[in-house]
Amino acid sequence: MPSRLLLEYDGSAFAGWARQPGARTVQGELERALSVLLRVESVPLTVAGRTDAGVHALGQVASCDGGPVSVQGLNALLPGDIAVLACSEARPGFDARHDATSRAYCYRVLMRPQRSALGRGRALHWPHRIQVSLLEECAAALVGLHDFTAFTPTETDHVRFSREVVAARWERDPDGEMLEFWIEADSFMRHMNRVLVGTMLQVAGGRRSVTEFVALLGGRPRSEAGPTAPAHGLYLAGVGYGGERVLA
């Protein structure tokens, strides 16, 4: 019987999710802790979303063979930048990646002249003036089925570039300093969210128009979109299964 794990981690000191020789990864740390806890040689994990180096997670989901383990016991074996929030029995054949019907991400932007010492590595510091209303227009245009070729690296293994976005919005905290971009889609391509953010910030700063942004959703080349926003502002917020939505 497979198990389903709900995970949270700070991606700052990791070379990404996927196990890599000689590199510290989230998968490597988790599999090591599970093998110690279960007293077996290895416990291979399947994950819903393979996050890149520096990307964080609020609600990552992983699956592995074997019954549920003690959350307290597993956390005791993990470093402080990974936390298992829950571990439950899954249905037979459950696969965290292939059974996922949607994934949701959040990108955080700190809008103030001074950088944050306490928030370092948790949000993109953006001291420039922007029009938030233009960000909101861009987000609204994302909902639906679009070709996101412009928002992923030219050298890619992807063969399908259309993705269906079911929710996209910008939110601002009460004090006005933190902006958050929330997006949920059936799946995402490498760097897609970060290039979307980098391009939308160009629109909000007056460097390109909303019309130009919308045109990029028609399968334009990567060279026509904006820069890739830094990894440290991005969070995997949650994963949907069986058609359930992550973002209300």
N, C-alpha and C positions, 0 to 999 in steps of 0.2 A: 504494500500500500504506500503510495507516494505521500510526501509531506509538502506543505506549502508554508514558506517563510515570508514574513513581512519585515523588511529591512529599512534602516535609516543609516546614512553615513555621510561623513564629511570627506569629500573627495580631494581635498587639498594636497595630501601627502601620498596619493595613490597614482599609479600609472594607468588608471582606468579600472574597469570591472574585470576584464578578461585576464586569466592567468598568463604570465609572460616569464620566460626564464630570466632570472637575475633581477626581476623588478618586483616591487611591492604592489600588489593588486588586491582589490576587495575579494574577488573570487578565491585567490590564494589563501588569504587570511581565514575566510569562512570555511573552506574545505579543510584546512589544517585543524581548526578548532573542532569541527565535526568529527574528523577522524580520531582526535584525541578523546573526545567525549564518548564516542561509540566504540572505541578501541578496535578500529578497523584500519586497513591500509589507506583507503581513499573513499571519499564520498563525493562523486561528481555532481555538480550543480548545473541546472539550467536556469537562465535568468530572463525576465521579461524584456529588459532593455539594457543593452551593453553600453554603459556610460563611458565617455572618454576621460582621459586624465584631467583632474581638476573639477569634474562635474560632481555635484552632490546628489543625494537622494533622500526624499521624505517618505516615499512609499514604494520602494522597489520590491518586487516579488520574485522569489526563486523557488525552485522545486528540486526535490531529490528523492531517491528511493529509500524506503524504510519508514517506519512510523514516526510520529511527532517526538521531538526531544524536549528536554527541559529548557525553557527560555532563560531562566536564571543560570543554569549550569553552562549553557552555551555562551552567554554574555560574560561569564566569569573567565572564559578562555579567550575572549576577543579583546583587541586593543580598544582604547577609548573612543576612537573615531569611527567605530562600527557598533551599531546596536540592533539586536533582533527584537522587534516589537511584539511579534506573535509567531507561533508555530502550530499549525493545525493539520489534521488528517485531510487529504484531498481525495477526490474520487479516483478510481482506478484509471491509469493512463494519463493523468493530469500532467500537462507540460506548460510551465510558466510562460514560455515564449509563444508557442504555436497556438495555445488556447486563448491568448489575450486578444480581445476585440477592440481595445483602444488603450492609448497611453496618454498621460497628461504631463505637461511640463510647465515650470514657472521660471521666468528670468527676472532677476531683481536688478534695479538700477537706482543708485543713490544719487539724488539730484541736490547737490549743495556745493558751494565753493570749496570747502575743506574736505579732505578725505577723512574716512573714519578709521581710527586706530582699532576700535573694538570690532568693527565690521569688516576688517581686512580679510579678503579671500572669500567673502560671503555675498558680495554684490559688486557690480560695475560702478565705479565712481565716475559720474558724468557732471562736470562743472559748467557745461555749456547751456545756454538758453535754448529751450525747445517749446514747441506748441503741442501740448498734450492732446488737443482735439484732433490733430493730424495723425497722431499715433492711433487714436480710437477709430478714425476712418480707415486706416490701413488694416487694423484688426478685423473690422467688420467685413472687409473685402475678402478676407482669408476663408471665411466659412463657405463650405461647399467643396466640390471636386475640382482640383487644379493640378497643373503640371508644374512641379517644383524643381525642374532641371536647373534653374538659375541659382538655386539655394543649396546646392551640394557640390562638392569638389568635382572638377572635370574628370580627374582620374578616379573612377569609382567602379565598384562591382555591381552596382544597382542596374537592373534591366527594366524596371518599371518605375517611372518617375511621377505618376499621378498618386495623390494622396487625398483622402476625404477628411477635411477639418470639420468637426462637429461643434466646436466652441472655440472662440478666440476673443480675448478682451484685455484691456489695460486697466489696472486698478491703482489708485493712489491712496496712501495711508493718510490718516487725519491731519498729521502735521505737515503733509505735503512734500516730505523729503524723499520718501521711498516710492518708486513706481514698480509695479509688477506686471509682467506680461504672462498671461495664462493661455495655454492652448491645448486642445485635445484633438487627436486624430486617430485614424485606424492604425497608422504606423508612421514612423519618421525615418528620414534618410540622415546619413552622417552630416553633422554640422548644420542641418536644416534650420533648427531653431535659432542658432547663433547668427547665421547669415540673415535670417528674417529680422532679428533684433537690430543688427548692424545697419541693415538697409532702412528699416523704419526710423531709426534715429537720424539718418540722413534726411529723410522726408521731414521729420519734425524740426530739424535744424535749418530747413530751407534750401538744402542742396539738391533735392529732386522733388518732383510733385507726386501727389497721390495717384494721379493718372499714370505716371511712369511706373510707380510701384505695382499697380494693378496689371499693367502690361507684362510685367515679369512673371506673372502667374500663368502665362500662356506657353511656357516651355522655352524661354529665352536662354542664351548661353550664360554660364557662370560669370563671365567677365562683365556682364551688364549689371549685376547686382552689387550690393555694397560689401563692406568688409565683414569678416567673421568676428563677432563679439567674443570677448574672452570667456574661457570655460568657467571661471569661478563664479559667474553670476547665474549659472544654470542649475536647476534642480529637477530631477525626475519626481513629480508630485504624486503620481498614483497610476494604477493599472486597472483597466476594466475587463471583466470576464462575463461571458454570456449575454453580451449586449448592454450590460450596466454602464451608466455614465459615471465618470469621475468628477467632472465639473458640473455643478447644477446650472 
